[in-house]
Amino acid sequence: MSFEGNYKSGKAISSVSIYGVKFEPLMVVNLITNEKVSFTYDAKAMSVVVNDLDFKLDQESASQLDLV
């Protein structure tokens, strides 16, 4: 997933749901900060919810997540 833009909303994205993930990732990494981020995997729904994000939407920003 990639996110980038220049927004002035005063909001932040705190979590992202990704569907169609067939296997539980070993980890999820923010490729911009090179930090692992917390996530939950639901095998029945084949989904990953990435938590504790703080993607600010009120400044020019970019973020990329990688499911490993």
C-alpha positions in Angstrom: 0.0 0.0 0.0 1.3 3.5 -0.8 -0.1 6.7 0.5 1.2 10.2 -0.5 -0.3 13.6 -0.9 -0.6 17.2 0.3 -3.7 17.6 2.4 -5.0 20.1 5.0 -7.6 18.2 6.9 -6.3 18.2 10.5 -6.9 14.4 10.5 -4.7 11.3 10.6 -5.2 7.8 9.5 -4.9 5.5 12.5 -5.6 2.1 10.9 -5.9 0.4 7.5 -7.7 -2.7 6.5 -6.3 -4.8 3.6 -8.5 -7.6 2.2 -7.6 -10.6 0.0 -4.5 -11.6 2.1 -4.3 -15.4 1.8 -1.7 -15.9 4.5 -0.8 -14.3 7.8 2.2 -12.0 7.4 5.2 -12.5 9.7 5.3 -8.7 10.1 4.2 -5.4 8.6 6.8 -2.7 8.0 6.5 1.0 7.3 9.0 1.3 4.5 9.5 5.1 5.0 10.4 4.8 8.7 11.7 1.2 8.5 9.7 0.4 11.6 7.5 -2.6 12.3 3.8 -1.8 12.9 1.2 -3.8 14.8 -1.4 -5.7 12.9 -4.1 -8.3 13.3 -4.9 -11.1 10.8 -8.3 -12.7 10.2 -7.9 -15.9 8.3 -11.6 -16.4 7.7 -12.0 -12.9 6.2 -8.5 -13.0 4.6 -7.8 -9.5 6.0 -5.1 -7.7 7.8 -5.8 -4.6 9.9 -2.7 -2.5 10.4 -3.0 -0.6 13.7 -1.4 2.3 15.5 -0.6 4.3 12.4 -0.3 8.1 12.6 -0.3 9.1 8.9 -1.0 12.9 9.2 -3.2 14.3 6.5 -2.4 18.0 7.2 1.1 18.1 5.7 2.9 16.7 2.7 3.5 13.1 3.7 4.2 9.7 2.3 4.1 6.2 3.7 4.4 2.7 2.4 3.5 -0.5 4.1 4.9 -3.9 3.2 3.4 -7.2 4.3 6.2 -9.6 4.8 
